[in-house]
Amino acid sequence: MTSTGAGELLQAEAELWCHAFGYLKSMALQCAIKLGIPNAIHRCGGAASLPELHAALPVAASKRPCLSRIMTFLAASGIFGVETPEDGEVTGVRYHLTAASRLLVEDESGSGGHACLSQLVLLIMTPIHFRASQSLADWLKDEDDAAAAETPFMAAHGASFYGFASRDAEFGACFNEAMGSDSRFVAETMVRECGPVFAGLTSLVDAGGGDGTTARAITRAFPHVRCSVLELPHVVDAAPADGTVEFIVGDMLEFIPPADAVLLKFVLHNWSDEDCVRILKQTKEAISTREPKGKVIIIDVVLGSSSCKQIREAQLSLDLCMMMLFPGKQRGEQVWHKMFLEAGFTRYKISPVLGSRSLIEVFP
Ligand SMILES: C[S@@+](CC[C@H](N)C(=O)[O-])C[C@H]1O[C@@H](n2cnc3c(N)ncnc32)[C@H](O)[C@@H]1O
């Protein structure tokens, strides 16, 4: 056995500390969103000094030194950029938005800036998710019998994720709002980059389409596509009824209304392979198999779709997130391929145009 030098041991200790304190990265980011720091920097023109932040944020005067330390931490983790004056004077330090924190700025003008992901980021950090992940080790030790919880979420909360969301109105609203913010973000890229995917369609059902944000964006961008949303009762009850899209209450495992295309955005990763095949069989029933044939449009992760380290890490984090909350998972192309064939489809096309996620067209 080779002995490890003191330098290496101390480096390893620092590495462990960084991993163990990983939750503080999440909590500092949560704090920044709750205080409105990205908005405050944006209102200052994209960069702000500490005195400007003190004037803009609801932080008690006695705690201002803590804000400075939190900003130093967030700048070190890349959420904000920092410029330090040559004289090192702390009041001269300026923090600016990075590409990531720009996504946390609300579009206050309503003039169509990019989508804001704050609600989605806050959902990821909700104590309800944390409690589920804290029961992971115990859940793994449970024998797989009838009494065992299906997921760590169930072990922690005694209900399935969507059962819990339907009973806890506050959590349900928070979840739907977060999904809506993700949908606004994805739809911006999708309608810009994927126009040909919607060419020739006259109707589309967004199965598990949440509050209808994606369906509305598709109808707005491609007025020839009439969109409806199939959802659970509590989601339809709370959905905005502006008449742009039709909402249908139903269970996608049992029936999907007929349309030229069925969209499944961020849906199949909630389900086991067996249930995905069941849902895909329903989509095949829903779309036309006569000419012109319909198609299924899936937006989900395809593991291995990118060689970018950060995208790979985001995909693996999403996979663990699914393990905590649902009987689902993220999948590589081989697994997707197998499920498509089992459901009776003959071909598919994967377009890795949505960052961590891909757009997959599946044809009968
Ligand atoms: C992860 S969310 C995705 C929502 C939306 N597609 C999006 O990306 O913003 C999955 C959605 O599926 C809905 N859902 C869950 N089970 C369902 C079922 N059996 N039938 C129809 N919808 C269901 C949930 O209510 C939830 O809105």
The ligand as a Tripos MOL2 file, in Angstrom:
@<TRIPOS>MOLECULE
LIG
   27    29     1     0     0
SMALL
NO_CHARGES

@<TRIPOS>ATOM
      1 C1        -43.5660   16.1470  -14.0540 C.3       1 LIG1
      2 S1        -45.1440   16.8350  -14.3770 S.3       1 LIG1
      3 C2        -44.9210   17.5420  -15.9670 C.3       1 LIG1
      4 C3        -45.9410   18.5700  -16.2890 C.3       1 LIG1
      5 C4        -45.7990   19.2000  -17.6680 C.3       1 LIG1
      6 N1        -45.7950   18.2220  -18.7310 N.3       1 LIG1
      7 C5        -44.5180   20.0090  -17.7040 C.2       1 LIG1
      8 O1        -43.5080   19.5120  -18.2030 O.co2     1 LIG1
      9 O2        -44.5280   21.1380  -17.2200 O.co2     1 LIG1
     10 C6        -46.1370   15.4020  -14.7520 C.3       1 LIG1
     11 C7        -47.6350   15.7300  -14.8650 C.3       1 LIG1
     12 O3        -48.3610   14.5160  -15.0710 O.3       1 LIG1
     13 C8        -49.6070   14.6100  -14.4060 C.3       1 LIG1
     14 N2        -50.0980   13.2430  -14.1700 N.ar      1 LIG1
     15 C9        -49.6240   12.3540  -13.2560 C.ar      1 LIG1
     16 N3        -50.2760   11.1990  -13.3690 N.ar      1 LIG1
     17 C10       -51.1800   11.3330  -14.3870 C.ar      1 LIG1
     18 C11       -52.1450   10.4660  -14.9860 C.ar      1 LIG1
     19 N4        -52.2950    9.2000  -14.5520 N.pl3     1 LIG1
     20 N5        -52.8790   10.9410  -16.0200 N.ar      1 LIG1
     21 C12       -52.7380   12.2220  -16.4520 C.ar      1 LIG1
     22 N6        -51.8290   13.0920  -15.9240 N.ar      1 LIG1
     23 C13       -51.0600   12.6500  -14.8980 C.ar      1 LIG1
     24 C14       -49.2650   15.3530  -13.1360 C.3       1 LIG1
     25 O4        -50.3970   15.9520  -12.5370 O.3       1 LIG1
     26 C15       -48.2380   16.3550  -13.6030 C.3       1 LIG1
     27 O5        -48.7980   17.5920  -13.9390 O.3       1 LIG1
@<TRIPOS>BOND
     1     1     2 1
     2     2     3 1
     3     2    10 1
     4     3     4 1
     5     4     5 1
     6     5     6 1
     7     5     7 1
     8     7     8 2
     9     7     9 1
    10    10    11 1
    11    11    12 1
    12    11    26 1
    13    12    13 1
    14    13    14 1
    15    13    24 1
    16    14    15 ar
    17    14    23 ar
    18    15    16 ar
    19    16    17 ar
    20    17    18 ar
    21    17    23 ar
    22    18    19 1
    23    18    20 ar
    24    20    21 ar
    25    21    22 ar
    26    22    23 ar
    27    24    25 1
    28    24    26 1
    29    26    27 1
@<TRIPOS>SUBSTRUCTURE
     1 LIG1         1 GROUP 0 **** ****
